[in-house]
Amino acid sequence: SHGMILGLNPHAFENQPDAERKRLLAEYGDEKGARKALVEKYGEMAEHPIVKMSKSLGNVVNPDDVVNEYGADTLRLYEMFIGDFEKAAPWNTSSIKGSKRFLDRCFNLQDIATDEESISAKNESIVHKTIKKVTDDIDTLKMNTAIAALMAMVNEFYSNGVSRGDFEALLLMLSPFAPHMVEELWEQKGFAAKYEGKMAMQCAWPEYD
């Protein structure tokens, strides 16, 4: 499981809305004065921009709301991408959009993939490098850097073009992080039929050379 996921402290100066920050600066002369006023009002906790989520601070994030807006795969991917599994990490709702954009880019690769069944010559190096990186990182629970490697590979696919074989390798590596989308694409693109009805999660993990 992940270390504690923290929330933004609404009483900290840096987390105030722009209009409120301007008001505080105007009233107290400078940032130091504004910060002091917030501490006097809310206590020394106002000096900490990132804190434990609590109902009293109103900074609790309901996972159901995130799933309803962005999907379960996006939430799953984001939680694994925000930091080291053993350390606390701050929740940032705006960063979820980045995870959603990445999954959308993966999904849209199906529209530009060629019919070449093997890994393409242009992407052979990055695919094998990524398989090694993702394999090693999953083994050591470094999910955030594994996902970063997948993002870099997808960027290369958009630059170099992508074969059906490249796309298959991506789906197999992406499966632990975004299983619902992967299985949908696996079925749609005929990989399930290719492997006698097996789901992506049931197939052998790709090997690197």
RACOR-V334179 format. One record per pair of residues at least 4 apart in sequence whose C-alpha atoms are under 6 Angstrom apart, sorted by sequence separation. I is the first residue (numbers start at 0). GAP is how many residues later the second one is. D is the distance in whole Angstrom. If there is no record, write none. Layout:
# RACOR-V334179
[[I GAP D] [I GAP D]]
This chain:
# RACOR-V334179
[[15 4 6] [23 4 6] [24 4 5] [37 4 6] [38 4 5] [65 4 6] [66 4 4] [72 4 6] [73 4 6] [119 4 6] [122 4 6] [125 4 6] [129 4 6] [130 4 6] [136 4 6] [137 4 6] [155 4 6] [156 4 5] [161 4 6] [169 4 6] [170 4 6] [174 4 5] [181 4 6] [184 4 6] [192 4 5] [197 4 6] [9 5 6] [15 5 6] [24 5 5] [27 5 5] [38 5 5] [66 5 5] [118 5 6] [136 5 5] [137 5 6] [156 5 5] [185 5 5] [186 5 5] [191 5 5] [24 6 6] [27 6 5] [52 6 6] [53 6 6] [185 6 6] [191 6 5] [38 7 5] [52 7 5] [174 7 6] [191 7 6] [24 9 6] [136 9 6] [23 10 5] [170 11 6] [133 12 5] [77 21 6] [73 25 6] [73 26 5] [11 34 5] [10 35 5] [11 35 6] [11 37 5] [8 40 5] [7 41 6] [8 41 5] [7 42 5] [8 42 6] [6 43 6] [119 43 6] [6 44 6] [5 45 6] [6 45 6] [5 46 5] [6 46 5] [118 46 5] [5 47 6] [115 47 5] [116 47 5] [117 47 4] [118 47 5] [115 48 5] [116 48 5] [112 49 5] [113 49 5] [114 49 5] [112 50 5] [113 50 6] [112 51 6] [6 52 6] [82 61 6] [79 63 6] [80 63 4] [79 64 6] [131 76 6] [130 77 6] [127 80 5] [2 82 6] [1 83 4] [2 83 5] [4 83 6] [5 83 6] [6 83 6] [1 84 6] [2 84 5] [3 84 5] [4 84 5] [5 84 4] [6 84 5] [2 85 5] [4 85 6] [5 85 6] [76 100 5] [72 105 5]]
